[in-house]
Amino acid sequence: MATTENRPIRRARDRSPWYWLLVIPVVLPLLVPVFNRTDPTLFGWPFFYWAQIAFIGVGVLTTTVVYQKTKGH
């Protein structure tokens, strides 16, 4: 273990169950058969396109939640 001034450096704990939420924005876009369609449209955009943009929001939201819940660990 590395030391600084004869004190051991503590490693951050990365075993929080909150990190499992990060699986959602990774797996969701991989489920193409679920969103590979044109209806319903939103402002003339087929579902396939606006769902992918919504996935960005899901990724930002889940990353923010996980960060807020684990920043004190």
N, C-alpha and C positions, 0 to 999 in steps of 0.2 A: 504494500500500500504506500502510495506517495505521501511524503510528509512535508510540511511547511513549518519551519522553526520548531521541529520536533513534535508537531501536533499532526495527527492523522487527518487527512482530508475526507470529509463525509461526502458520500455520493448521494445524489438525489434519488428518492424512491420513485420508481416508475411502475408500481404495481396497483395503481388505483383502478377500480372498476369503471370509472368514468371514461377511460381510454377506449372502452369497447364501443362507445358511441361513434367513434371515428370510422368504424366499419361501414356505417350507413352511407356516407357520401362516396365511399369507394365502391361499394357493391351496387348501389342504386343505378348508376349509369350503365352498369354491365347487364342489366336486365332488359335488354333491347326489345324482346318480344312483348313486354308489358306496355311500352310506349311507342311502338312502331305502328302508328296509325295517323290519320289526318283529322279525324273528328274527336273531340270538339275543337273548334278553332277559337283563337283569341285575337281580336283585332285583325283578322284575316290570316293569321299565322297558323299553320297546321300544328296539331298537338305535339308532334315529334320535335319541332323546333322550340316551342315555348316550354316544353317539359325540360329540355336540356338547360335552358336558361334558369328555370326554377331549381334545378339541381345545384347550380352555383349558390343560390340562396340557402339551400339546405346545407351545403358544405360550410358556408360562412357561419350559419347559425350553430351547427353542431361544434365547429371548431371554437367558437366563442364560448359556448356553454362549457365545453371540456376545459378550456383555459381558465375560465372563472372558477370552476370547481376544484381545479388542481394547482392553482398558482401558489398556494400556501404550503404545499408538500415539499 
